[in-house]
Amino acid sequence: MSIGELSKRTAVKVPTIRYYEQIGLLPEPPRTDGQQRRYGTAAQERLNFIRHARTLGFEVDDIRELLTLAAHPSEPCAHADEIAARHLAAVEKRIEQLQALKGELERMLEACHGGSVAECQVIESLSLPVPQ
């Protein structure tokens, strides 16, 4: 299939497919005599894997490792579990940060009672040093 068809089937934009090829997540496909890329079902499956992993927030290096592991199906999956556990810990930390951010924004809004910008608690709160 062409790169355009692969893009339609996987919902991954053409420039992103080319980028994945450049960074080695997706192997360079064979080309026609006219230098058009031609992809098979293996490329589609791999791109679906990459897209799903990106949707879950995995970093490119983690996806690269997971793809390497997927190429060896008889090997133990402990390393894949470690990658997923590390990513889960990062997600949990980000959730904590977002909850703290939410609390700070709520406090700023609760303290604001309208009026002029000179009396605005949102503006005043943003002028304070960042809590550590």
Salt bridges, closest charged atoms under 4 A:
GLU5 OE2 - ARG9 NE 2.86
GLU21 OE1 - ARG37 NE 2.84
GLU28 OE1 - ARG31 NH2 3.84
ASP62 OD1 - ARG86 NH2 2.63
GLU65 OE1 - HIS79 NE2 2.51
GLU82 OE1 - HIS79 ND1 3.34
GLU104 OE1 - ARG107 NH2 3.15
GLU106 OE2 - LYS102 NZ 2.79
